[in-house]
């Protein structure tokens, strides 16, 4: 019993010698509390230690007590049964709870997405379907100049909707990737050029953080070399600002645009899409900040991200590069 206790205790001695107030260490799916008064001590509980350290046992968790004389006692039925210190492992999140997941957020997002899709197909206004088709052909430049002047606010909104997928691609690659499933993000980003937020929401539902590490050479390859470029972010920000200013100059078109919003399914659904993309953008800005470890320096940009399009675009222009991980060199495995 004493030999087994000393063997296990030696694995914890270096950790317990550090001055800390309260640390929770999982052991065998349970919790061990370290209580220390941060008094003067030496490594491996030398004679300089003035006050004892005690681990409190709950429901069969390890209980270790150490006195100022350097003697220690160890009691745990599992260790006695196994007779090996190899059974005691310090967990860093890769233990038995790794496979668990709280599905509440995913279920709520799925219900929200289903409700939005149901509203789009059943409750959105659809009083002018023929005019919607005409507007769509004009916006796609499938019709020539027939003398009809398009509403400039609608034109500006249409082109901004083409910029949103680029902004989300820069937010989700690489820091919005999912490391705990094999579903890539790029198909959803491609579909967002056609379906907007309606195509991105399914990925939000199945997203499993944290993102995988970024390799050093990955930033120099397509598409990250384009998405991480400050030139791309600058063009995106300038284009969005120009379109918003352009629509603001046509004040007389806003009343007509509001009438379109009440009658046209195309305009109504596009406005809803813009609102959804603007609403989810602050979360992905925050996720990108934390993944790049720049939240403390750039946290002032988080409130600005609630400004539709311009807030996230400004962050993309100012953010730093993501931390990278060196690729280990492959060895032949031969020894001389």
C-alpha positions, 0 to 999 in steps of 0.5 A, spaced: 500 500 500 505 504 501 509 503 495 503 504 491 501 510 494 509 513 493 509 511 486 502 515 484 504 521 489 510 522 485 506 523 479 503 529 482 508 532 486 511 537 481 504 539 480 502 540 487 508 543 489 506 549 485 503 555 489 496 556 487 489 557 490 484 552 487 485 548 482 480 542 479 483 536 476 479 531 473 480 524 475 477 518 473 471 522 471 471 526 478 474 532 481 479 533 485 480 540 489 487 543 491 487 547 496 493 551 498 495 558 502 500 559 497 506 559 502 513 558 501 515 551 499 520 547 495 519 542 490 517 535 491 515 538 498 521 539 501 522 541 509 521 548 507 514 547 506 510 551 512 503 549 511 500 543 509 496 541 502 490 537 502 486 534 497 479 533 499 475 526 497 468 526 494 465 520 492 471 516 491 476 521 489 483 521 491 485 524 497 492 526 499 494 530 505 501 532 506 504 535 513 510 539 514 514 533 516 514 531 509 509 525 510 504 523 506 498 519 506 494 516 500 487 513 499 483 511 493 480 504 492 481 504 485 489 505 485 489 500 490 485 495 486 489 497 479 496 497 483 499 502 478 500 509 477 499 509 470 491 509 471 492 516 474 491 521 468 491 528 468 485 530 463 485 536 458 478 535 455 480 529 451 477 524 457 470 521 457 466 527 456 469 529 449 464 525 445 458 529 449 455 535 446 449 540 448 445 539 442 440 545 444 443 550 440 443 546 434 436 544 435 434 551 436 438 554 430 434 548 426 427 550 428 429 557 426 432 555 419 425 551 418 421 557 420 424 562 416 424 557 410 416 556 411 415 563 412 419 565 405 415 560 401 408 561 405 407 567 408 412 572 404 408 577 399 407 575 392 403 580 389 407 581 383 410 575 380 411 577 373 414 584 375 419 580 380 421 576 374 422 582 370 426 585 376 431 579 376 432 579 369 434 586 369 439 585 375 442 579 372 443 584 365 439 579 361 435 584 358 438 590 355 436 597 355 428 598 354 428 605 357 426 602 364 430 605 370 431 600 376 430 602 383 437 604 385 436 602 392 434 595 390 440 595 385 445 597 391 442 592 395 443 586 390 450 588 389 451 588 396 448 581 397 454 579 392 459 582 397 456 578 403 458 571 401 465 574 400 465 577 407 463 570 410 468 566 406 473 571 410 470 570 416 469 562 416 476 560 413 480 558 416 477 560 423 470 557 422 472 550 420 469 544 424 474 540 427 470 535 430 466 532 423 468 531 416 463 536 413 467 542 410 465 549 410 466 551 402 460 547 399 456 552 404 460 558 402 459 557 394 451 556 395 451 562 399 452 566 393 446 563 390 442 562 397 445 567 402 443 566 409 438 560 407 444 556 405 449 558 410 444 556 416 445 549 415 452 549 416 451 553 423 447 548 425 452 542 424 458 547 426 463 543 431 468 548 434 474 548 435 477 549 428 483 545 426 490 548 426 492 552 420 499 550 417 504 555 415 504 554 408 496 554 408 496 561 408 500 562 401 495 557 398 488 558 394 483 560 397 487 563 404 492 567 400 486 571 397 481 571 403 487 573 408 489 579 403 488 586 406 487 588 398 481 583 398 479 586 405 480 593 402 476 592 396 470 589 400 470 595 405 470 600 399 465 597 395 460 596 400 461 603 403 460 606 396 454 602 395 451 604 401 453 612 400 450 611 392 443 608 395 443 614 400 443 619 395 437 616 391 432 618 397 426 619 392 427 611 391 426 609 398 419 610 398 418 606 392 423 601 395 418 600 401 412 599 396 416 593 393 418 590 400 410 590 401 409 587 394 414 583 391 417 576 394 424 578 390 425 584 394 422 582 401 426 575 401 432 579 399 431 584 405 430 578 410 436 575 407 440 581 408 438 582 415 440 575 417 447 575 414 447 582 418 445 579 425 449 573 425 456 577 423 457 579 430 458 572 432 463 570 427 467 576 428 467 574 435 469 567 433 474 569 429 477 574 434 478 569 439 481 564 434 486 569 432 487 571 439 486 578 438 480 579 442 483 584 447 487 588 442 481 588 437 475 588 442 473 595 440 471 592 433 466 587 436 460 593 437 462 596 430 460 589 427 453 590 429 453 595 423 450 592 417 456 589 412 461 595 414 462 593 421 464 586 419 468 589 413 472 594 417 474 588 422 476 584 416 481 590 414 484 591 420 485 583 423 491 580 424 493 574 421 491 567 424 496 563 428 500 558 424 503 551 426 509 548 423 509 542 419 513 536 422 518 534 417 517 526 415 523 522 417 525 515 414 525 512 421 532 509 420 537 509 425 544 509 425 
